[in-house]
Amino acid sequence: MRYFMPASSIDEPHSATLEIHKSRFIGWCAGIETGDDAQRLIALARQHHPDASHHCSAYLAGPPGEDQAIGFSDDGEPGGTAGRPMYHVLEGSGLGRIVCVVTRYFGGVKLGTGGLARAYAQTVGTVIAELPTRQAIPRRRVSLDLTFADEHPARTWLTTHEGEIVQATYHAEGVTLDVDWPHDADADFTTLDARLNGRLTLSTDG
């Protein structure tokens, strides 16, 4: 199933800043591949704002609705007042492979547990509201064995059929192209094989 995810990267996250009862909340959001990427954004927030009170976070490292690759942290705020409310906003956004970090500078006014939960959720909602997104296409690996002469027409065909070439391995008989193929598309290469006069050899990961 195809879905949408942030177009912003860990190195250039999308951000927004809110002031709520004199506390400053800075939201960061980016697309990720794994939970380790989420930790990178948290580290980046700490690096940019070393004197902030808290760096709370939430992430979903899989497609929307996935509950195996998730995480959230209150980073010292009262339990359940930051990370979990942030995650609920991510969960309801319909986006996948996403991380948000909210950096807080305490302004001297205590918000209470309910106020904190609302503030962190509101910050994530504000960041997501104007977040640039791109389509994520789950893929599987396909390998094509080709002659040298067939490589160029095969590359052209793959480009027009959403095939992403990951690696080309050259050998005495020709070239093997490792291709990430859309999971929601049939691995039907009959038209390419016909164009190559039956010289295509195909293997897939299922």
N, C-alpha and C positions, 0 to 999 in steps of 0.2 A: 504494500500500500504506500503510495506517495503521500508526503505530508510536507508542511512548511517548517522551517527552522530559521534562526537568526542568520542574516547575511554578514553581520559584524563578527570579527575575529577576536581571539583572546588578546592579541597585540593591539588591536584598535577597537575596543568595545564601545557599544552604544551606551550613552549615559544621560542621566537627568538628575537635577538637584531640587529638593523640596525643603522648605523651612516649616516645621510644625512645632508650635509652642516653643520657639527659640532654639530648638535642636535642628541641626542641619543633617539631612539624609541625602546621601549621594548614591544613586543606583547605577550599577554597571551590568551590562548584559551582553552575552556573546554566544556564538554557536560552538558546540563541542563534539568530540568523537567519543571520549571516555571520561570517567570520573577524575582521572588524573588531570585532564584539561581544566576541570572545574577548580582544582587546587591551584593551578597556575594563575587563574584570574584572582583568586583570593590572595595569593602572594603578591600579585601586581597591585591590588588595592592597598595592601599593607605597606608596600614600598612607596606608593604615591602619598599615602596619608598615615605616616607612622605615629602621629600624635592623636589620631581619632580614638573615640571611646570604644567602638565595636566595629567589626567587619562580619556581619551576618550573611549567610549564604543559603542557596537552595539550587538544586540542579536535577535535570532529567536527561540522562545520557543515552536514551533510546527513543523510539517513536512515541507519539502521544498514546497515553493509556498504559505504557510499559511501567511496571512497578518493581522491576528487578534491579535497574541501574539508576537509583535515585539517592539523594542525600540532602540533608539540611543541617544547619548549625545556628545556635543562638549566640555563640561567641561571648558568653558572659552575661547576656541579658537574661531576665527571669525565664525559666523553662517554658517553652511553648509560645513565647511572645514574638518571635522573630522568624526563625527558620521555617517552622511549620506553616505559619500564615503566608510566607513568601512562596513556599512550595505549592500551596493550594491555588495561588494565583497562576503559577506556571501550569499546574495541572488543568486549570479551567481555560487556559489560553488556546488549547488545541495545537500548540507548537511542540516540536520534539527537539532533542539534542540541544538543550538550552541550559545556561547557567546564569544566575543573577547573584550579585553581591551588593549588599547595601551597607555603606560606610556611614556611621553616625558620629557626629560631633555633639556631645551633650551640651545643652544650652542653659542648664541650671533649673529647668522646670521638670519635675517628675510627671510622666504621662500615665502611670498606672499600667497594669497588665493589659487591659482592654485598649487603652490608648496606644501602647506600644505595638500591639498586634495590628491595629488599624493603620498606624503610621508606616510600618514595614510593608504591609500589603499594598497600601496606597502608593508607595514609592515604586514597587515592582510594577504595579498597574500603569503608572505614569511612564516608566521606561518602555514597557511593552507597547503602549498606545502608539508610539511613533517609531517602533523598531523596524528597520529594514529587514525583509525576509527573503528567502530563496527556497525553491522546491528541493526537497531531499528525495532521492530516488534509491531505495534499497536495491542492491545489486548482488549478483553472483558471478563467479569467475568462469570464463570460457577461454579455451586455448585454440587457436587456429594455426595449423601447419600449412605453410604456403611456399611456393617457389619464389625465387627472387623477383621474377617478372610479375608475379601476382600480388606483390606487397602493395604497390601503389593503388591499384583498383580496389583492393580489399580495404585499405585505409579510407578511401573515399566513401565506400559503401557504409562502413561503420560510422563515419561521421554523420551521415544522413539518417542513421537508425539508432542514435543515442548510445552507441557503443563507445566506451572510454578505454583507450589503449593504455595499459599500465606498464607494460614492458615488452620490448622486442629482443628476442634472442636469435642471433645469427649462427648458422652452422653450415656444414658442407652441402646439405640438401636444400637449404633455403632459409626460411625465417619462421619462428614461432611467435605469434602475437598473443600475449595474455591480455584479455579484455574483460572489463567489468560491464556486465550486461544487465539491463533492467530486470528485476526479479518478476515484475508483473507482465513481462513480454515473453512470448514463446521463443525458445532458442531455435527458431526456424531460419536456417541459412541456405535454404534451397535456391533462392534467387541468386545469392552470391555464388553458390557452387555452380549454378548454370552459367553465370557470367564468366567463371573461371574454367569452364569446360570440364567440370567434374574433378578438378585437381585439389579441392579443399578437403582437408582432414580436420575433424572437429572433436574436441573433448570438453566436457563440462563437469562442474562440481555437483551437479544435480539441483 
